[in-house]
Amino acid sequence: MLEYREFPLRTALTYILFAPSVAFAMLVIVKVIEGSLLPMTLLEHHGLLGYGALAAVFSLPVAGLVVDRLRRKDILMYMSALTPAIVGLLGSMIGFPNEHSPQIETALVISSFACLAFLMVSWTVQLNRTVVVKFRGKIDAAFLASALAAFFVYYLLSATGVVLMASDLMLPAVISFVAVIAAVTLRPWKLDQAPLAVQGLVMKYFRPMVLILAAHMLWFFVAKLRFQAYGSGTLSQMVGFGVFEVGILIVGVVAAGFLADFKGRKSAFSTLILLMGLLTIFGSAMYEIYFSDPPSILDVGPLVGLLVFERFIEGYMLGLCLLLIWSELGPSKTKGLRLSLVWFFFLGYMTLFWAVDLEATVFGFSFLAPEGLAAVGGNVAVFLSLIALYMIGPLPEILGREIEMEELALNFDDKQVKRTVDAFVGRDDFASIRSQLDVLDAGAEISEVSDKDLSEILGDDFAKMLPLRRVPGVGPNLERKLRRAGYESAAQLSGETPKRLAEKIDGLGIARAEKIISDARKILKRTIKPTRKRNRS
């Protein structure tokens, strides 16, 4: 049974141990973008970057389809986490360049992109099956914060020229390999799983998300164009925090994860839109003031707060909108595909962002920010943020609305459930009952859904046809206790779990509760056939 009351620390540690693998892939990707991964030119690095991006494009939808159909998702997680590390170790031991360099270099970059896609999709879907919604944000925050912190350490060691092993990649690859082995020792395949789901449409979050990303891109390139007009590069280069900006991102990630768990996804997402609106409005005003007095361009003090605020928002966006929301809304059977399609859009956004930022030329087409963008881009970013703020009203709430679908299935297969419902309430009411189960909003988890709510959904005929005393072992005293706990029929007992029933009834052990529930289900099955015959006659 999933943990609903106490934070699942062991489960969280199992997932966090995959963070070094993500950090290793991030290190490879960032170094390819910078042109510092291998002893080759920047143009050759960008050629490898194209192969990697193409691998990610094909891998994302495939990963979504595979994860939705794969029962042992943990195996895919291991393979995806270990493959880039093994290739990196092999290349580091042989040394770059070598006679096999072209193949190993290409394999390293492609595996980093492709395996990162498979790892993140399988990791997120598996998390959604093993951890309930009110703990998921904290684990997400710890995972991303750990990955960013590891990346910070790796990058800092590389930038300062500290090489603890044969190459810059060997230590991160070894740590990644050891962390995955440590995760295996925790036996994640033994974790309890359930198809958790929340009714709602992902598009209600996706539409304002598109506007927020557009506002962010406009804001970034407006700032870049204004700084370039004074020969100062970018805001980041002007302030000079360098890789230490990762620390601000980590703070934003942690804030998003904890707020999403305590206040809910809708409140956290609304906060993101508000923060982006404040950045576009007051940031643009600050730029107007700052650049109106050119001699003050050497004083970067006013820009430090602006950079910190921008990086915090980016970290907050990463912590909330990368691993949460998209796989939590909608049917549980299509979580992977739904997540991969949303990330496919994110990949396109990042590709466009990198292309314009690097001023890349592809097939003769140059990705350059138009010069006129500096004049109107800030106002458009403000306008997009206001539209996104207007769209937060109909956003579906996620925290407190997740239900454990397996519990509502009474441990029967679909045909058995349909026969049961047909026998007591008629075939025409079956669709209505399933709809009511989907929209039931009585508590944060299925364990908090009251028996009164279940009785209203299933009807009163169960209490008349299947009284509690028909269950072997239920005498007058136990019947009174069951009624005080809210149980009116054997049908209600058949949908319970031994642990929960034992917690509700004083003096009832789990073993006896399991026997009572088993007998109640047998009675329910025996009642189906004669009841159907009477209804037809």
C-alpha positions as CSV (number, residue, x, y, z in Angstrom):
1,M,0.0,0.0,0.0
2,L,1.3,3.5,-0.8
3,E,2.4,5.8,2.0
4,Y,-0.2,8.5,2.6
5,R,0.7,9.8,6.0
6,E,4.5,9.8,6.4
7,F,7.1,11.0,4.0
8,P,8.5,8.0,2.1
9,L,12.1,8.6,2.8
10,R,13.5,5.3,1.5
11,T,11.5,5.7,-1.7
12,A,12.7,9.3,-2.1
13,L,16.3,8.3,-1.7
14,T,15.9,5.6,-4.4
15,Y,14.8,8.3,-6.9
16,I,17.4,10.9,-5.8
17,L,20.2,8.5,-6.5
18,F,19.5,8.9,-10.2
19,A,20.4,12.6,-10.0
20,P,24.2,12.1,-10.7
21,S,23.3,10.4,-14.0
22,V,21.3,13.5,-15.0
23,A,24.1,15.8,-13.9
24,F,26.6,13.8,-16.1
25,A,24.3,14.2,-19.1
26,M,23.9,17.9,-18.4
27,L,27.7,18.3,-18.2
28,V,28.2,16.6,-21.6
29,I,25.5,18.7,-23.2
30,V,26.7,22.0,-21.8
31,K,30.3,21.3,-22.8
32,V,29.2,20.4,-26.3
33,I,27.3,23.7,-26.5
34,E,30.4,25.6,-25.2
35,G,32.8,23.6,-27.5
36,S,34.9,22.4,-24.6
37,L,34.0,18.7,-24.4
38,L,36.5,17.3,-26.8
39,P,39.7,18.4,-28.6
40,M,37.9,19.7,-31.7
41,T,36.7,23.0,-33.1
42,L,33.5,24.8,-32.0
43,L,32.0,24.0,-35.4
44,E,32.6,20.3,-34.9
45,H,31.1,20.5,-31.5
46,H,28.0,22.1,-32.9
47,G,27.8,19.3,-35.5
48,L,27.7,16.8,-32.6
49,L,25.1,19.0,-30.9
50,G,22.9,18.6,-34.0
51,Y,23.2,14.8,-33.8
52,G,22.3,14.9,-30.1
53,A,19.3,17.2,-30.6
54,L,18.1,14.9,-33.4
55,A,18.5,11.9,-31.1
56,A,16.4,13.7,-28.4
57,V,13.7,14.5,-31.0
58,F,13.3,10.8,-31.9
59,S,13.8,9.5,-28.4
60,L,11.1,11.6,-26.6
61,P,8.0,10.2,-28.3
62,V,9.4,6.7,-28.4
63,A,10.2,6.9,-24.7
64,G,6.6,7.9,-23.9
65,L,5.2,5.0,-25.9
66,V,7.6,2.5,-24.4
67,V,7.1,3.6,-20.8
68,D,3.3,3.4,-21.0
69,R,3.6,-0.2,-22.1
70,L,6.5,-1.4,-20.0
71,R,5.7,-3.0,-16.7
72,R,9.2,-2.9,-15.3
73,K,10.0,0.8,-15.7
74,D,12.9,0.5,-13.3
75,I,14.9,-1.6,-15.8
76,L,14.6,1.2,-18.3
77,M,15.7,3.7,-15.7
78,Y,18.9,1.7,-15.0
79,M,19.8,1.2,-18.6
80,S,19.2,4.9,-19.4
81,A,21.3,6.0,-16.4
82,L,24.2,3.7,-17.0
83,T,24.7,3.9,-20.8
84,P,26.2,7.4,-21.0
85,A,28.3,6.8,-17.9
86,I,29.7,3.6,-19.5
87,V,30.5,5.3,-22.8
88,G,32.1,8.2,-20.9
89,L,34.3,5.8,-18.8
90,L,35.3,3.9,-22.0
91,G,36.3,7.1,-23.8
92,S,38.2,8.5,-20.7
93,M,40.2,5.3,-20.2
94,I,41.2,5.1,-23.9
95,G,41.8,8.9,-24.1
96,F,40.7,11.5,-26.5
97,P,41.6,11.6,-29.4
98,N,42.1,7.9,-30.3
99,E,41.6,5.6,-33.2
100,H,38.0,5.1,-32.2
101,S,37.4,8.7,-31.4
102,P,34.7,9.5,-34.0
103,Q,32.5,6.6,-33.0
104,I,33.0,7.1,-29.2
105,E,32.5,10.8,-29.3
106,T,29.3,10.5,-31.4
107,A,28.1,7.7,-29.1
108,L,28.7,9.8,-26.0
109,V,26.8,12.8,-27.2
110,I,23.9,10.8,-28.7
111,S,23.6,8.6,-25.6
112,S,23.6,11.6,-23.4
113,F,20.7,13.2,-25.2
114,A,18.7,10.0,-25.9
115,C,19.2,8.3,-22.5
116,L,18.4,11.5,-20.7
117,A,15.0,11.5,-22.5
118,F,14.3,7.9,-21.6
119,L,15.5,8.3,-18.0
120,M,13.5,11.4,-17.3
121,V,10.2,10.0,-18.8
122,S,10.5,6.7,-17.0
123,W,11.6,8.3,-13.7
124,T,8.7,10.7,-13.7
125,V,6.1,8.1,-14.6
126,Q,7.5,5.6,-12.0
127,L,7.4,8.4,-9.4
128,N,3.7,9.0,-10.2
129,R,3.0,5.4,-9.6
130,T,4.8,5.0,-6.3
131,V,4.5,8.3,-4.5
132,V,1.2,10.2,-3.8
133,V,0.8,13.8,-4.9
134,K,1.4,15.5,-1.6
135,F,5.0,14.2,-1.4
136,R,5.9,14.3,-5.0
137,G,6.9,17.9,-5.2
138,K,9.5,17.5,-2.4
139,I,11.1,14.5,-4.1
140,D,11.1,16.3,-7.4
141,A,12.8,19.3,-5.8
142,A,15.4,17.2,-4.1
143,F,16.1,15.3,-7.3
144,L,16.6,18.4,-9.5
145,A,18.5,20.3,-6.8
146,S,20.9,17.3,-6.4
147,A,21.4,17.1,-10.1
148,L,22.1,20.8,-10.4
149,A,24.4,20.7,-7.4
150,A,26.4,17.8,-8.8
151,F,26.6,19.6,-12.2
152,F,27.9,22.7,-10.4
153,V,30.7,20.7,-8.7
154,Y,31.6,18.9,-12.0
155,Y,31.6,22.1,-14.0
156,L,33.6,24.0,-11.4
157,L,36.3,21.3,-11.2
158,S,36.6,21.4,-15.0
159,A,36.7,25.2,-15.2
160,T,39.4,25.5,-12.5
161,G,41.5,22.8,-14.2
162,V,41.2,20.3,-11.3
163,V,41.4,16.9,-12.9
164,L,41.0,14.1,-10.2
165,M,41.1,11.3,-12.8
166,A,42.2,10.6,-16.3
167,S,39.8,13.2,-17.7
168,D,37.0,15.7,-16.8
169,L,34.4,13.1,-17.6
170,M,35.8,10.1,-15.6
171,L,34.9,11.3,-12.1
172,P,31.2,12.3,-13.0
173,A,30.9,8.9,-14.9
174,V,32.2,6.9,-11.9
175,I,29.9,8.8,-9.4
176,S,26.9,8.2,-11.8
177,F,27.7,4.5,-12.0
178,V,28.1,4.1,-8.3
179,A,24.9,6.0,-7.5
180,V,22.8,3.7,-9.8
181,I,24.3,0.6,-8.2
182,A,23.4,2.1,-4.8
183,A,19.8,2.6,-6.1
184,V,19.7,-1.0,-7.2
185,T,20.5,-2.1,-3.6
186,L,17.4,-0.4,-2.4
187,R,15.3,-2.7,-4.6
188,P,13.0,-0.1,-6.3
189,W,11.1,-2.9,-8.0
190,K,9.7,-3.9,-4.6
191,L,8.0,-0.5,-4.2
192,D,4.2,-0.5,-3.9
193,Q,2.6,0.9,-7.1
194,A,-0.8,2.1,-8.0
195,P,-2.3,3.9,-11.1
196,L,-2.9,7.3,-9.5
197,A,-4.9,9.8,-11.5
198,V,-6.5,13.3,-11.4
199,Q,-9.4,14.3,-13.7
200,G,-8.5,17.3,-15.8
201,L,-7.1,18.5,-19.1
202,V,-3.4,19.2,-19.4
203,M,-4.1,21.8,-22.1
204,K,-5.5,24.1,-19.4
205,Y,-2.0,24.4,-17.9
206,F,-0.2,24.1,-21.3
207,R,-1.8,27.2,-22.9
208,P,-0.6,29.7,-20.2
209,M,2.7,27.8,-20.1
210,V,3.3,28.6,-23.8
211,L,2.6,32.3,-23.1
212,I,5.0,32.3,-20.1
213,L,7.8,30.7,-22.2
214,A,7.2,33.2,-25.0
215,A,7.4,36.1,-22.4
216,H,10.6,34.7,-21.0
217,M,12.3,34.3,-24.4
218,L,11.3,37.9,-25.3
219,W,12.6,39.2,-22.0
220,F,15.9,37.4,-22.4
221,F,16.6,38.6,-25.9
222,V,15.4,42.2,-25.3
223,A,17.9,42.3,-22.4
224,K,20.7,40.8,-24.6
225,L,20.1,43.3,-27.4
226,R,20.2,46.3,-25.0
227,F,23.5,45.1,-23.5
228,Q,25.0,44.5,-26.9
229,A,24.1,48.0,-27.9
230,Y,26.6,49.1,-25.2
231,G,29.1,46.3,-26.0
232,S,28.4,44.6,-22.7
233,G,27.3,41.1,-23.8
234,T,24.4,39.8,-21.6
235,L,23.0,40.4,-18.1
236,S,24.8,37.3,-16.9
237,Q,28.2,38.4,-18.4
238,M,27.7,41.9,-17.0
239,V,27.1,40.7,-13.4
240,G,29.7,38.0,-13.6
241,F,28.3,35.3,-11.3
242,G,29.2,32.6,-13.8
243,V,28.5,29.0,-12.8
244,F,27.4,30.2,-9.3
245,E,24.1,31.2,-10.8
246,V,23.3,27.5,-10.5
247,G,22.9,28.1,-6.7
248,I,20.1,30.6,-7.4
249,L,18.4,28.0,-9.7
250,I,18.5,25.5,-6.9
251,V,16.7,27.9,-4.5
252,G,14.0,28.4,-7.1
253,V,13.6,24.6,-7.7
254,V,13.3,23.9,-4.0
255,A,10.8,26.7,-3.5
256,A,8.6,25.4,-6.3
257,G,8.6,21.8,-5.1
258,F,7.6,22.7,-1.5
259,L,5.0,25.3,-2.5
260,A,3.5,22.8,-5.0
261,D,3.1,20.2,-2.1
262,F,1.8,22.6,0.5
263,K,-0.4,24.9,-1.5
264,G,-1.2,22.8,-4.6
265,R,-0.1,22.9,-8.2
266,K,-2.6,25.5,-9.2
267,S,-1.4,28.0,-6.5
268,A,2.2,27.3,-7.4
269,F,1.5,27.8,-11.1
270,S,-0.4,31.0,-10.4
271,T,2.7,32.3,-8.5
272,L,4.9,31.5,-11.4
273,I,2.7,33.6,-13.7
274,L,2.7,36.4,-11.2
275,L,6.5,36.3,-10.8
276,M,7.0,36.4,-14.6
277,G,4.6,39.4,-14.8
278,L,6.6,41.2,-12.2
279,L,9.9,40.5,-14.0
280,T,8.7,41.7,-17.3
281,I,7.1,44.9,-15.9
282,F,9.6,46.0,-13.3
283,G,12.6,44.6,-15.1
284,S,11.8,46.5,-18.3
285,A,11.3,49.7,-16.2
286,M,14.7,49.1,-14.5
287,Y,16.4,48.7,-17.9
288,E,14.9,51.9,-19.1
289,I,16.3,53.8,-16.1
290,Y,19.6,52.0,-16.3
291,F,20.3,52.6,-20.0
292,S,19.0,56.1,-20.0
293,D,22.3,57.2,-18.3
294,P,25.2,55.6,-20.2
295,P,28.0,56.6,-17.8
296,S,26.4,54.5,-15.1
297,I,26.8,51.4,-17.3
298,L,29.9,50.5,-15.3
299,D,27.9,50.2,-12.1
300,V,26.4,46.7,-12.1
301,G,25.0,47.0,-8.6
302,P,21.4,47.6,-9.7
303,L,21.6,44.6,-12.0
304,V,22.6,42.1,-9.4
305,G,19.1,42.0,-7.9
306,L,17.5,41.7,-11.3
307,L,19.8,38.7,-12.3
308,V,19.0,37.0,-9.0
309,F,15.3,37.4,-9.5
310,E,15.5,36.2,-13.1
311,R,17.4,33.1,-12.1
312,F,15.1,32.4,-9.2
313,I,12.1,32.5,-11.6
314,E,13.9,30.1,-14.0
315,G,14.6,27.7,-11.2
316,Y,11.0,27.9,-10.0
317,M,9.8,27.2,-13.5
318,L,12.1,24.2,-13.8
319,G,11.0,22.8,-10.4
320,L,7.3,23.1,-11.1
321,C,6.9,22.6,-14.8
322,L,9.4,20.0,-15.8
323,L,8.4,16.9,-13.8
324,L,5.1,17.9,-12.1
325,I,1.6,18.7,-13.5
326,W,1.9,17.1,-17.0
327,S,2.0,13.5,-15.9
328,E,-0.4,14.0,-13.0
329,L,-3.5,15.1,-15.0
330,G,-5.5,12.8,-17.2
331,P,-5.7,9.0,-17.6
332,S,-3.0,7.0,-15.8
333,K,-2.4,4.7,-18.9
334,T,-1.0,7.5,-21.1
335,K,1.2,9.4,-18.6
336,G,4.4,8.7,-20.5
337,L,3.1,9.7,-24.0
338,R,1.4,12.9,-22.5
339,L,4.6,13.9,-20.8
340,S,6.8,13.2,-23.8
341,L,4.6,15.3,-26.0
342,V,4.8,18.3,-23.7
343,W,8.6,17.9,-23.4
344,F,8.8,17.7,-27.1
345,F,7.5,21.2,-27.2
346,F,9.9,22.2,-24.5
347,L,12.7,20.7,-26.6
348,G,11.7,22.8,-29.5
349,Y,11.6,25.9,-27.3
350,M,15.2,25.2,-26.0
351,T,16.5,24.5,-29.5
352,L,15.1,27.8,-30.7
353,F,16.5,29.5,-27.7
354,W,20.0,28.1,-28.1
355,A,20.0,28.7,-31.9
356,V,19.2,32.4,-31.4
357,D,21.5,32.8,-28.4
358,L,24.4,31.2,-30.3
359,E,23.4,33.0,-33.5
360,A,23.6,29.7,-35.4
361,T,23.3,29.3,-39.1
362,V,21.4,26.2,-40.4
363,F,21.1,25.5,-44.1
364,G,22.0,29.2,-44.8
365,F,19.4,30.5,-42.4
366,S,20.8,32.6,-39.6
367,F,19.0,32.6,-36.2
368,L,19.3,36.2,-35.1
369,A,17.1,38.3,-32.8
370,P,15.7,41.2,-34.9
371,E,17.1,44.6,-33.8
372,G,13.6,46.1,-33.6
373,L,12.8,43.5,-30.8
374,A,14.5,45.8,-28.2
375,A,11.9,48.5,-28.8
376,V,8.7,46.4,-28.6
377,G,9.7,43.0,-27.1
378,G,9.4,44.2,-23.5
379,N,5.9,45.4,-24.0
380,V,4.8,42.2,-25.7
381,A,6.3,40.2,-22.9
382,V,4.2,42.1,-20.4
383,F,1.1,41.6,-22.5
384,L,1.7,37.9,-22.8
385,S,2.1,37.6,-19.0
386,L,-1.1,39.5,-18.4
387,I,-3.0,37.1,-20.8
388,A,-1.5,34.1,-18.9
389,L,-2.6,35.6,-15.6
390,Y,-6.1,35.9,-17.0
391,M,-6.1,32.2,-17.9
392,I,-5.4,30.8,-14.4
393,G,-9.1,30.8,-13.3
394,P,-10.2,27.5,-14.9
395,L,-7.0,25.6,-14.0
396,P,-7.9,22.3,-12.5
397,E,-6.6,21.7,-8.9
398,I,-4.4,18.6,-8.5
399,L,-3.5,18.5,-4.8
400,G,-6.4,16.8,-2.9
401,R,-8.0,15.3,-6.1
402,E,-5.8,12.4,-6.9
403,I,-7.5,9.0,-6.5
404,E,-6.0,5.5,-6.5
405,M,-7.8,3.7,-9.3
406,E,-6.8,0.2,-8.1
407,E,-8.7,0.7,-4.8
408,L,-11.9,1.5,-6.6
409,A,-11.6,-1.6,-8.8
410,L,-12.4,-3.8,-5.8
411,N,-9.5,-6.0,-6.9
412,F,-11.6,-7.5,-9.7
413,D,-10.9,-7.3,-13.4
414,D,-12.9,-4.9,-15.5
415,K,-15.3,-7.6,-16.7
416,Q,-16.0,-8.6,-13.1
417,V,-16.6,-5.0,-12.0
418,K,-19.0,-4.5,-14.9
419,R,-21.0,-7.7,-14.0
420,T,-21.2,-6.6,-10.4
421,V,-22.5,-3.2,-11.2
422,D,-24.9,-4.5,-13.8
423,A,-26.3,-7.0,-11.3
424,F,-27.3,-4.3,-8.7
425,V,-27.9,-1.0,-10.5
426,G,-28.5,-1.9,-14.1
427,R,-26.4,-1.6,-17.2
428,D,-27.4,2.0,-18.0
429,D,-26.0,3.3,-14.7
430,F,-22.5,1.9,-15.2
431,A,-21.2,4.8,-17.2
432,S,-22.7,7.2,-14.6
433,I,-21.0,5.4,-11.7
434,R,-17.6,5.5,-13.4
435,S,-18.0,9.2,-14.1
436,Q,-18.9,9.9,-10.5
437,L,-15.8,8.0,-9.3
438,D,-13.6,10.1,-11.6
439,V,-14.9,13.4,-10.2
440,L,-15.1,12.4,-6.6
441,D,-13.3,15.1,-4.6
442,A,-13.6,14.2,-1.0
443,G,-10.0,14.2,0.1
444,A,-6.3,14.2,-0.7
445,E,-6.1,10.5,-1.3
446,I,-8.4,7.6,-1.8
447,S,-7.9,6.6,1.8
448,E,-9.6,9.8,2.8
449,V,-12.7,9.2,0.7
450,S,-15.5,8.6,3.2
451,D,-17.7,5.5,3.2
452,K,-20.7,7.7,3.0
453,D,-19.5,9.0,-0.4
454,L,-19.0,5.4,-1.6
455,S,-22.5,4.5,-0.4
456,E,-24.0,7.4,-2.3
457,I,-22.2,6.3,-5.5
458,L,-23.1,2.6,-5.2
459,G,-26.7,2.9,-3.9
460,D,-28.6,1.4,-0.9
461,D,-29.5,-1.9,-2.5
462,F,-26.1,-3.4,-1.4
463,A,-27.0,-2.9,2.3
464,K,-30.3,-4.8,1.8
465,M,-29.0,-7.6,-0.3
466,L,-25.6,-8.1,1.5
467,P,-26.0,-7.3,5.2
468,L,-22.9,-7.4,7.4
469,R,-24.1,-10.5,9.3
470,R,-23.8,-12.6,6.1
471,V,-20.0,-12.4,6.4
472,P,-18.6,-15.3,8.4
473,G,-17.0,-14.2,11.6
474,V,-19.1,-11.0,11.9
475,G,-21.2,-11.4,15.1
476,P,-23.4,-8.8,16.9
477,N,-20.5,-7.1,18.6
478,L,-18.3,-6.8,15.5
479,E,-21.4,-5.7,13.5
480,R,-22.0,-2.8,15.9
481,K,-18.3,-1.7,15.6
482,L,-18.5,-1.9,11.8
483,R,-21.7,0.2,11.7
484,R,-20.1,2.8,14.0
485,A,-17.2,3.0,11.6
486,G,-19.6,3.6,8.7
487,Y,-19.9,0.1,7.1
488,E,-23.5,-0.8,6.2
489,S,-23.0,-3.8,3.9
490,A,-20.7,-6.6,2.9
491,A,-20.2,-4.9,-0.4
492,Q,-18.5,-2.0,1.3
493,L,-16.2,-4.4,3.1
494,S,-15.2,-6.0,-0.2
495,G,-13.8,-2.7,-1.4
496,E,-11.6,-2.2,1.7
497,T,-8.0,-3.1,2.4
498,P,-7.0,-5.1,5.5
499,K,-4.7,-2.5,6.9
500,R,-7.3,0.3,6.7
501,L,-10.1,-1.9,8.1
502,A,-7.9,-2.9,11.0
503,E,-7.1,0.8,11.7
504,K,-10.8,1.7,11.8
505,I,-12.0,-1.2,14.1
506,D,-10.6,-1.4,17.6
507,G,-9.3,-4.9,18.5
508,L,-9.3,-6.1,14.9
509,G,-6.0,-7.5,13.7
510,I,-4.8,-7.3,10.1
511,A,-5.0,-11.1,9.6
512,R,-8.6,-11.2,10.8
513,A,-9.4,-8.2,8.7
514,E,-8.0,-9.9,5.6
515,K,-10.1,-13.0,6.3
516,I,-13.3,-10.9,6.7
517,I,-12.6,-8.9,3.5
518,S,-11.9,-12.2,1.6
519,D,-15.2,-13.7,2.8
520,A,-17.1,-10.5,1.9
521,R,-15.8,-10.7,-1.7
522,K,-16.7,-14.3,-2.0
523,I,-20.3,-13.5,-0.9
524,L,-20.4,-10.6,-3.4
525,K,-19.4,-12.9,-6.2
526,R,-21.9,-15.6,-5.3
527,T,-24.7,-13.0,-5.2
528,I,-24.0,-11.7,-8.7
529,K,-25.4,-14.5,-10.8
530,P,-28.9,-15.0,-9.1
531,T,-29.4,-11.3,-8.9
532,R,-28.8,-10.9,-12.6
533,K,-31.4,-13.7,-13.3
534,R,-34.0,-12.0,-11.1
535,N,-33.4,-8.6,-12.8
536,R,-33.8,-10.1,-16.3
537,S,-37.0,-12.0,-15.4
